[in-house]
Amino acid sequence: MNVQRTPNTLPPVAGNQSIVVRRAADRGHADHGWLDTWHTFSFSSYQDPDHVQFRSLRVMNEDFVAPGRGFGTHPHRDMEIVTYVLEGALEHRDSMGNGEILRPGEFQRMSAGTGITHSEFNPSKTEPVHLYQIWLLPERKGITPSYEQKRFAEEERHNRLRLVASRDAADGSLLIHQDARIFLGTLDAGIPVTHTLDAGRHAWIQVLRGSVALNGIGLETSDGAAVSDLRDLTITASTNAEVMVFDLP
C-alpha cells in the first residue's frame, strides 16, 4: 500500500475553520457479499487523494463480516493496528502464536513492526460481526512485533472518555508505538464530555453509535471529524451514543 504522510486537506465546516466533518455516506464503500466495508481513508481499491490519512491516523475501516467468513492469513509490517468489536465476535490468529476471540467492549492492539501474518474470522454460524479496524503509522520502523487484548469495563467509560491506548500504556491502556492517545466513551443522551488538546495537537472523533454534537456541530452514526487549531472539545450526546476520540500530534 502506498502510504502518504500528508494531513487531510478537506475544506472545513462552513463557519468553523477548525473542524472538518467526514460524513458516513461519503466514505469509500465495497460490498463483497461476505464483507460490507466502509473506508474513511484510502484503502485497497478505494483511493482518494483528498482522504489519504489524518496525521498519523492512516486507516479507519468499519466492517460487517458475515457468519463463518473472514480474512485469510495475510501479512502486515510497520503499522500499529487497533481493532474494536461493536457486535458479534472476531477470532484472531497470528504468526506470534496468539489465538484469541475478540468480543464487544474489547480492544486488540497489534504492532506489526518487522512483519507478522494473521487471520481474522467470524466464528459464529448465525451472527455477523461489526467492527472497526484502525491503523496508525508507527513512530519508527522496525519495531519488534507484539500483541495485546484488553476489555475496558462499561462503568469506566460511561459518560466519560476512558483512555484505551497510549504511547506509555498510561492508566492501564494498551501500548501503541506512536505519540497518540485513544479514548472511548459511552454517553447518555444529553450528557456532555470534554477533552482539552495540548498546543499543537489535533483530534479525530469517530461516532460509533448514536448521534452527538461536537462543539455544536451535529455528527451521526459512523460520521467522523478532524479537529485542528482548537484546544477545547465538547461532545454532547444527542441520543445515547458511543464515541472514539484520537488525540494526535
C-alpha positions as CSV (number, residue, x, y, z in Angstrom):
1,M,0.0,0.0,0.0
2,N,1.2,3.5,-0.9
3,V,1.3,5.4,2.4
4,Q,1.5,9.2,2.1
5,R,2.4,11.3,5.1
6,T,0.1,14.3,4.4
7,P,-2.8,15.5,6.5
8,N,-6.4,15.6,5.4
9,T,-7.0,18.6,3.2
10,L,-10.8,18.8,3.0
11,P,-12.4,22.1,3.4
12,P,-13.7,22.9,6.9
13,V,-17.3,23.0,8.0
14,A,-18.9,26.3,6.9
15,G,-18.4,28.8,9.6
16,N,-15.8,26.7,11.5
17,Q,-12.2,26.7,10.3
18,S,-11.1,24.1,12.9
19,I,-13.5,21.2,12.3
20,V,-13.7,19.1,9.1
21,V,-16.5,16.6,9.0
22,R,-16.3,13.3,7.1
23,R,-19.9,12.1,6.7
24,A,-20.6,8.3,6.8
25,A,-22.2,8.2,3.4
26,D,-19.3,9.9,1.7
27,R,-16.8,7.2,2.7
28,G,-15.4,4.6,0.3
29,H,-17.6,1.5,0.2
30,A,-17.3,-2.0,-1.1
31,D,-19.8,-4.9,-0.7
32,H,-18.2,-8.3,-1.3
33,G,-21.2,-10.3,-0.2
34,W,-19.4,-11.8,2.9
35,L,-17.9,-8.4,3.7
36,D,-19.6,-5.0,3.8
37,T,-16.8,-2.5,4.3
38,W,-16.6,1.3,4.6
39,H,-13.3,3.3,4.3
40,T,-12.8,6.7,5.9
41,F,-9.4,6.9,4.2
42,S,-7.9,5.5,1.0
43,F,-7.7,1.7,1.3
44,S,-7.4,-1.2,-1.1
45,S,-9.3,-0.3,-4.3
46,Y,-10.7,2.9,-2.8
47,Q,-8.1,5.6,-3.5
48,D,-9.0,9.3,-2.9
49,P,-6.1,11.8,-2.7
50,D,-8.3,14.1,-0.5
51,H,-8.7,11.3,2.0
52,V,-5.4,9.6,2.5
53,Q,-5.0,9.9,6.2
54,F,-5.3,12.4,9.1
55,R,-2.0,13.0,10.9
56,S,-0.7,9.5,12.0
57,L,-4.2,8.0,11.6
58,R,-4.0,6.0,8.4
59,V,-7.0,3.6,8.3
60,M,-10.5,3.8,9.7
61,N,-12.4,0.9,8.4
62,E,-15.9,-0.1,9.5
63,D,-16.5,-3.7,8.6
64,F,-19.5,-6.1,8.7
65,V,-18.4,-9.7,8.3
66,A,-20.9,-12.5,7.5
67,P,-21.2,-15.6,9.7
68,G,-18.5,-18.2,9.1
69,R,-16.4,-15.8,6.9
70,G,-13.3,-13.7,7.4
71,F,-9.9,-12.5,6.3
72,G,-7.5,-15.3,5.5
73,T,-3.9,-15.2,6.5
74,H,-2.2,-12.1,5.3
75,P,0.9,-10.0,6.1
76,H,1.4,-6.6,7.8
77,R,4.5,-4.6,8.7
78,D,5.4,-1.2,10.2
79,M,1.8,-0.4,11.3
80,E,0.0,-0.1,14.7
81,I,-3.3,-1.9,14.2
82,V,-6.2,-1.4,16.7
83,T,-9.4,-3.4,16.4
84,Y,-12.7,-2.8,18.3
85,V,-15.8,-5.1,18.1
86,L,-19.2,-3.5,18.5
87,E,-21.3,-6.6,17.9
88,G,-20.6,-10.3,17.4
89,A,-17.2,-11.9,17.8
90,L,-13.9,-11.9,15.9
91,E,-11.4,-14.8,16.1
92,H,-7.7,-13.8,15.7
93,R,-4.7,-16.0,14.9
94,D,-1.2,-14.8,14.1
95,S,2.4,-15.8,13.5
96,M,3.4,-14.9,17.0
97,G,1.2,-17.8,18.3
98,N,-1.7,-15.7,19.6
99,G,-5.2,-17.1,19.2
100,E,-8.0,-15.1,20.8
101,I,-11.6,-14.2,20.3
102,L,-12.4,-10.5,20.5
103,R,-15.9,-9.6,21.8
104,P,-17.8,-6.3,22.2
105,G,-16.1,-4.0,24.7
106,E,-12.7,-5.5,24.0
107,F,-9.8,-3.9,22.1
108,Q,-6.9,-5.6,20.3
109,R,-3.6,-3.9,19.6
110,M,-1.1,-5.5,17.2
111,S,2.2,-3.9,16.4
112,A,3.2,-5.3,13.0
113,G,6.7,-3.9,13.2
114,T,9.2,-6.0,11.3
115,G,6.5,-8.2,9.9
116,I,3.7,-10.6,11.0
117,T,0.9,-12.6,9.4
118,H,-2.5,-13.0,10.9
119,S,-6.1,-14.1,10.1
120,E,-9.4,-12.7,11.3
121,F,-12.6,-14.8,11.2
122,N,-16.2,-14.6,12.4
123,P,-16.6,-17.9,14.4
124,S,-20.4,-17.6,14.6
125,K,-22.6,-19.7,12.3
126,T,-25.5,-17.3,12.6
127,E,-24.5,-13.8,13.7
128,P,-22.5,-11.2,11.7
129,V,-19.6,-9.3,13.4
130,H,-19.5,-5.5,13.3
131,L,-16.1,-4.0,14.0
132,Y,-13.7,-1.1,13.4
133,Q,-10.2,-1.7,12.3
134,I,-7.8,1.3,12.8
135,W,-4.3,1.7,11.6
136,L,-1.8,4.3,12.9
137,L,1.6,4.9,11.4
138,P,4.3,3.9,14.0
139,E,6.8,6.4,15.3
140,R,9.6,4.4,13.7
141,K,10.0,1.4,11.5
142,G,11.4,-2.0,12.6
143,I,9.6,-2.4,15.9
144,T,9.5,-5.9,17.3
145,P,6.0,-7.3,16.7
146,S,3.7,-7.6,19.7
147,Y,0.1,-8.2,20.6
148,E,-2.4,-7.1,23.4
149,Q,-6.1,-7.6,24.0
150,K,-8.0,-5.9,26.8
151,R,-11.5,-5.3,28.0
152,F,-12.5,-1.9,29.4
153,A,-15.5,-2.1,31.8
154,E,-18.6,-0.2,30.9
155,E,-18.5,1.8,34.1
156,E,-15.1,3.1,33.3
157,R,-16.3,4.7,30.1
158,H,-19.9,5.6,31.0
159,N,-20.4,9.3,30.4
160,R,-16.6,9.9,30.3
161,L,-13.7,9.4,28.0
162,R,-11.7,6.4,29.1
163,L,-8.1,6.1,27.8
164,V,-7.8,2.8,25.9
165,A,-4.5,3.2,24.1
166,S,-1.4,5.4,24.5
167,R,2.3,5.6,23.9
168,D,3.1,4.8,27.6
169,A,0.3,2.4,28.4
170,A,-1.0,5.0,30.9
171,D,-3.9,4.2,33.2
172,G,-3.9,0.5,32.1
173,S,-4.4,1.4,28.5
174,L,-3.0,-0.6,25.5
175,L,0.5,0.3,24.4
176,I,0.9,1.8,20.9
177,H,4.1,2.9,19.3
178,Q,3.0,6.4,18.3
179,D,2.6,9.6,20.2
180,A,-1.2,9.2,20.1
181,R,-3.9,8.7,22.7
182,I,-7.2,6.9,22.0
183,F,-10.3,7.4,24.2
184,L,-13.6,5.6,24.3
185,G,-16.9,6.9,25.7
186,T,-20.4,5.7,26.0
187,L,-22.7,8.6,26.6
188,D,-26.3,9.0,27.7
189,A,-28.5,11.4,25.8
190,G,-27.9,15.0,26.9
191,I,-24.6,14.3,28.6
192,P,-21.5,16.3,27.6
193,V,-17.9,15.2,27.9
194,T,-14.9,17.4,27.3
195,H,-11.4,17.0,26.1
196,T,-8.6,19.6,26.0
197,L,-5.9,19.3,23.4
198,D,-2.3,20.5,24.2
199,A,-1.0,23.2,22.0
200,G,-0.1,21.9,18.5
201,R,-2.2,18.7,18.9
202,H,-5.0,17.5,16.7
203,A,-8.0,15.2,17.2
204,W,-10.2,12.8,15.2
205,I,-13.6,12.0,16.6
206,Q,-15.4,8.9,15.3
207,V,-19.1,8.3,16.2
208,L,-19.6,4.6,16.6
209,R,-23.2,4.7,17.6
210,G,-25.9,7.3,18.1
211,S,-25.6,11.0,17.4
212,V,-23.6,13.8,19.1
213,A,-22.8,17.5,18.8
214,L,-19.1,18.3,18.6
215,N,-18.8,22.0,19.7
216,G,-22.3,22.4,18.3
217,I,-21.7,20.6,15.0
218,G,-24.0,17.6,14.6
219,L,-22.5,14.1,13.9
220,E,-24.4,10.9,13.3
221,T,-23.5,7.2,13.5
222,S,-20.3,6.5,11.5
223,D,-19.5,10.1,10.9
224,G,-16.0,11.3,11.7
225,A,-14.5,14.8,12.3
226,A,-10.9,16.1,12.1
227,V,-10.0,18.9,14.6
228,S,-7.1,21.3,14.3
229,D,-6.3,24.7,15.7
230,L,-8.8,24.2,18.5
231,R,-8.0,23.4,22.2
232,D,-11.3,22.7,23.9
233,L,-13.6,20.0,22.6
234,T,-17.1,19.4,24.0
235,I,-19.0,16.3,22.8
236,T,-22.7,16.2,23.8
237,A,-24.8,13.2,23.1
238,S,-28.0,13.9,21.2
239,T,-29.1,10.3,21.7
240,N,-27.4,7.5,23.6
241,A,-24.1,7.3,21.8
242,E,-20.6,5.7,21.7
243,V,-17.6,7.7,20.5
244,M,-13.9,7.3,20.0
245,V,-11.5,10.2,20.3
246,F,-8.0,10.2,18.9
247,D,-5.5,12.8,20.3
248,L,-2.8,13.1,17.7
249,P,0.5,15.0,17.2
